[in-house]
Amino acid sequence: MADMRIEFSGITLKNPIIVASAEPSNSVENIKQCIDYGAGAVITKTIGDIPGMQQLTKNSKYAILNDQGRIIKGKVPRSFIFYSRSGYVSEPAADWISILKETQAYAEANGSAIIANIASGTLQGWIELAKMCEDCGVPMLEVNFQCPHPAGMGESADGIWIAQDPDVTAVVTRAIVEAVDIPVMVKLSPETNRLTEVAKAAIDSGAASVGVNSRFVGFAVDIETAQPYIDGPAGVGGPWAKYITQRWINEVYREVGCHISGSNGIFDWRDAIEFIMSGARAMQVGSVLMLKGIEWLPKVIEGMERFLDDHGYTDVASIHGIASRKALTTAPELFAVEPVYTLIDHDKCKFPKCNICTRMCFYDSLKEGKDYIQTAPDTCIGCELCLNVCPFDAITMTTDKESALKSQQKFAENTVETTVQAAQ
């Protein structure tokens, strides 16, 4: 059985699945339930001192949409859109002292850990909240930098949030890190094109890791009523965002080389495996738990374990960053890849009933013959679009151009140029 344990930000977790800072971690009961269902760690919903963000949670709104932009009405698609507006925990920060102590004791007794998520409107507020949480015995902090710049620091900064400006990120991170003796994870925002630069600023300022990343801000419309869902702009995430998140995980992994917790995009164990292979050591699961229930956690954890066993991996570390290390990132590398050519298995091909590959070929490399699809290796650029759209598994790609040419010659007598037919 594969070893699911990981070393993350200086602490050992029994598995890499962390419950994200959201409603499933907003109370003692919910946090304990997350631990009971096997979470490696639980990040609290944001403990903050900004009154408006505390009030916002009492006015939370949700619109869970399918790929047609409609409310799912109980049918949770794999690519759901989680469109919502919520804030920090609604209680005063001091009320969470007892909650943190109780849940950390429970976590420790059950092989898990509590990570306190904090946010403040002032630099001093960040320091005080960090110290408060450390004094409660939690082993780690997550600082929510998708948060307004501290008072007096936003005048010349990029954007409106700390995580949009590397300099402000550095100052606030350093102040927090110097105030506590527990590791600090900086939660980054996708609402910047400088995410990797911000990640480096956080790590250089003493952060133990970064969370990549929180949600986007979106705008969703109900076309039947001509109204915005939940009255206006809101946070938007869900499994559809996975590939954007993995882009940043890949980049931060390669360019910064730090510990990463992947967030925004996980539905099940497949996504978790992708996150790890992209370079995340751990991943945060949130929105799917709000739709499938906290009892969904074991499906993610056990699915990961089963995948590792089935593929002969001894532990999670065996797949960490494996895909990112194989990624080609420069034009010369991409241009040096050996070309491939289309081969058609005419026993599987359903032409003339199906001709989707010819309609999707924009390089004049697939043509309709009398009885067969005809290939043209000399014009084939190996884009693999035909491979993707063929519904009968009749297309493969080969690096052997001679084989492709022989296949072309074998069926050449059946070729009838469609352009000639059209002209007639």
Secondary structure, DSSP 8 states (H G I E B T S, - for coil): --B--EEETTEEESSSEEE-SSGGGSSHHHHHHHHHTT-SEEE-S-EE--HHHHHHHTT-EEEEE-TTSSB-TT---TT-EEEEE--S-SS-GGGHHHHHHHHHHHHHHTT--EEEEEE-SSHHHHHHHHHHHHHTT-SEEEEE-SSB--TTS-SSSSSSBGGG-HHHHHHHHHHHHHH-SS-EEEE--SS-S-HHHHHHHHHHTT-SEEEE---EEE--EETTTTEEGGGS-EEEESGGGHHHHHHHHHHHHHHT--EEEEES--SSHHHHHHHHHHT-SEEEE-HHHHHH-GGGHHHHHHHHHHHHHHTT--BGGGGTTHHHHH---SHHHHHTS---EEEE-TTT--TTT--HHHHH--SS-EEEBSSSEEE-TTT-----HHHHH-TTS-EEEES-HHHHHHHHHHTGGGB--HHHHHH-
